[in-house]
């Protein structure tokens, strides 16, 4: 890539993002009345740490019916006071990061159908957007809006870019993390659909991993692997584990559509915990989180959440993957 090409991509990405900001904030072409803040939106304190927590039993069934008193959250070994607790479905801002490189040419129709299915099974107050990427990255503004929950608009956004060129995966995820900041919901997630290989990004994976741990986003990955693709599923697995999400690898019995339904169900069945950290020491350090659950009579349980976080605007080295305990 030449220096001129590099600068053009940087400029293109900034224009997409700041154009979305202007639209979202109420330019003449996008009245604020078209995108009211949902009534159940949680007011977010900038110091609030939000933890989506999934609980399953020994055979993988979701454990429902737990109360706030059943949870203990520790940051760097210190018990934290929960300031927010929600059981079950709450609105979420979701970014769909869709690979449009040459190797995805025969897969986009299935991906679009899966995204439409996901939207149909989502919370009506969810906010969704699409980031298409190949050599370049574009945040698709949905009929002039930064977010939608309309399956038809999301499907149209996926087909707005042809499959061609190389794979700027890291740049696309980075752009998705930026766009999530425009969302109203305290819960934020990215769903990456790709073969996982990156060969065109300006962003580095180590930097991207830290950005994801700062943003408190939950990342799910659907790795579409074939022998002809630019295969590197390890990066998708690491991003998902580091944020408390799941990396899926479709096979003959699990399609992209069925996996998208699993992700939608996982988002709806989580517990959402929030706390204001009491430890202000060493803001540059990775803050380790541990969640413990009292569940008498339920046998062994499995807890899935992120392993910790970095304070925003700090850029330390990447940290361990997400907590999964039994």
N, C-alpha and C positions, 0 to 999 in steps of 0.2 A: 504494500500500500504506500502510495506517495504521501508526502506531507500535505499536499493540497487536498487529496482525498480524505485524509484524516481530519483536517480542519473543516471540510464540508460536512462530514458526518457529525462532528461536534456541534456545528452551527445548526444543523437540521434537528438534532435531538433537543437542543435548547429551545428552538422555535416551537417544536411540538409541545414541550412542557409549559413554557410561559404562555403560549396561546391557550392551553387548557386552563391555566390559572386565570387569565383574563375573562374567558368565557364563564368560568365557574363563579367569579366574583361579581358578575353582573354587567357585562358589556351590553350595548343596545341590541345586539343580535341574540342575547340570551338572558331574558329577564329572570330575576331571582325567583319569581313566583312559580316558575316551571320546575324548580327543584327544592321544595320545602324540606326543612330538616325534619326527619321522622320524629313522631311524638315520643317514641320510646328510646331515642338516642341518649346515650350516657354522656353526661358532661365530663370531659376529660381534664383532669389535673395534669399539668406537664410533668409532675413527679410520679404519676401513677404508673406502676408496673402491672401490666395485664397478662394474666396467665390462662390460656385455654388449656384445660386439663381433660384428658380422656381416661376413663376408668373401665376396665374390662375384667371379667373373671377368668378362671383358669382355662376355660375352653373358648374364650374370645367373645362371650356375650357382654354387651354393654351393661354396666352397673348403674341403675337409675335410683332416684329417691334419696340420695345422700343430701345432708344438710350442711350448712356452714360450719357448725360445731364439729363435724366429722373431719375437717381439713386442718392441717398444720402446715404453714409455709415458712421455710427458713431461708434467709439470705446470708451467705457466708457463716452459717451455723447459728445465726441469731433468729429467734422466733419473731415473726412479723405479725402485726395486727391487720387483719383483713378489713378493708374499707369498702369493698364491693364483692358481692357474691350473686351469681345468677346461674340457675340450673336450666339446662335445655337450650332451646332455640332463641338466639338473640341476633339482631341484624349484623351483617358483616360486609365489609368492603373487600371485593375480590378482584384481583387482576388475573386475566387469562393471557399467559405468555406463550404465543403460538409460533413455532418454527415454520418458516416458509422457505427454507433452503431447498436446493435442488433435490436432495434425498427425500423430501417430504411430499413430492409432487403427487404420488398416488394415495396419500393418506389424508389429505385435507378435507375431503368430503366426509369421511368418518369422524374426523375431529370436529367439524362444524356440527354434525348431528349430535355428538356427545355434549358439546357446549350448549346446544339448544335444550337437550334433555336436562342438563345440570340447572339451567336457568328456570326451567319449568318446575323443578322440585325445590327451588330455593325459597327463602323467606321473602314475602312481597316487599319488604323494606330493605333488602340487600341492594348494594350498589356494585355494579360490575363494569369492567372495561376490558378492552383487548389491546395487547401490544403484539404487533406482527413484526417479525424480523427475518432477515437473510443477511446480505452484506450490510444492509441499513436497518434502522430501527424506527418504527412509527407507532405512536399512540393514536389509535383510531378514535376520533371524536364522533360520537354516535348521534348523527343528525344534529350536530352542533352542541351536544351535551358531553360533559366529561364522564358521565356514568349512565347506566341504564339497567333495567331488569327485564327488558323485552327480548325474548329468545330470537325473534326475527332480526332485530337490530344487531345482536351479537353475531349471528350467523352471517349476516351481510358484511360485518367488519372483517371476519376471517377471510372471506372471498374477495376482499378489496385489494389484496396483494397476491401476485402470482408466485408460485414456487420457483425459485431460481437462485443461483449464486451460492455463497458460502453461509456460514453459521456464526452470527454475532450474538451468541447466547448470553454472555456475561453483560454486554451492553444492554441487552433487552431486559434482563432481570433488574439491573441498576435503574433503568428508566421506569420499570414497574414500581420499584420501591419509592421513587420520587412521586409518581402519580398517586400512590396510596395516601400520601400526606394531604391530598385534597378531600379525602373521604370524611364523612360524618361519623362513621361507626368506630367504636373503640376497638372492635375486633377486626383484624386485617389479615388477609391471606393472599398468596399467589399460587396459581396452578400452572406449572410449566409443562408444556407438551412438546417434546423434542426427542431427537436421537441422542442428545447429550454431548455431542462433539462441538467444540468451539474452535474456529480457525479464522475469525475475522474481527474479534473484539479489541477495542482499545483498553477496556477495563481488565484488571487482573483478578484472578479468582480469589486470592488471599484478601484483597481489598473488598471484594464483593461479599465474602463470607462475614467480614466484620460489619459491613453495612447492614446485612440482614440481621445480625445479632443486636445491632443498635435499634433497629426499627421495630422490634417485637412482632414481626410478621410470622405467620405460620405458612410454611412453604410445602406444597404437595408437588410431586413430580410424576409424570407419566412418560416413561422412557420407551419409545417406539424403536426397537432394535431390529435391524436386519443385516444380512451379510454385506450389502452394498452400501450401507450408510456410514457416515463418519462417526463411528461408535466410541463413546466415552461415557458410559452411564455412571461412573464413579462420582463425577461432579454433582450430578443430580441427587445421588444418594447422600452425599455429604451435606448439601444445602438443606435437604429435608430433615435429616437427623439433627442438625445443629439448631433448627428452629422448632422442633417438636412435631414436625409433619411426617409424612410417609412418602416413600418412593415406590411406585408401582411399575411392574414390568408385564405388560399384557402378553397373554399366550392364547392358545387355541380356545380355552374355556373362559377367558376374561377379556372382553373387548374394551375399547376405550370408553364406550357408552356405559358399560356396567361399572367400570372403575370410577367414572365421573359420578355415578349414582352413589357409590360407596363414599366418595369424598363429601358429597352433599349431605349424606346421612351422618358422617363423622362430625361435620361442622354443626349440625343441628343437635347432636346428642352430647356435646361437651359441657362441662362446667366451666364458668368463667370467674376467675378470682382476681382481685385487685388489691394492691397494697401500696402505701407510700413508704419508700425505704427509710429506715432509721439510720443507716450507716452512711455517713457522708465522707468517710475517709477514703483516700486513694481513688479519686474518680477515674483514673486511667486504667484501673484493674478490672479484669473480668469478675463480675459478681455472680457467684455460684448460687443456684436456687435448688432447693430440695422440697418436694411436696410429699407429705405423709398423710395417709387416710386411715381412719378408724372404721372398720367395717365388720363388727362382730357377727359371726354366723354366716358370713359370705365366703369363707375359705380364702384361698390365695387370690390376690387381685393384682392387676397390672396397671401401673400409672404411667401415662405418657404426657410429657410436657417438655418445655425447653430446659436445658441444663443451666441457663443463666443468661446474662446480657451484659452489654457494654453501655455506659452512659452515652447518650447521643452527643455527637460532635467530637468524640474522642476517637482516635485511630490507632489503637493498639494491635497486637498480633492476634490472629484467630484463636479461639478457645475450644474446649472439648465439645463433643456432640451432645444431643439432648438426653435428658434423663428418661430412662425406661426401667422401671423397677418392678419387682415381683414381691 
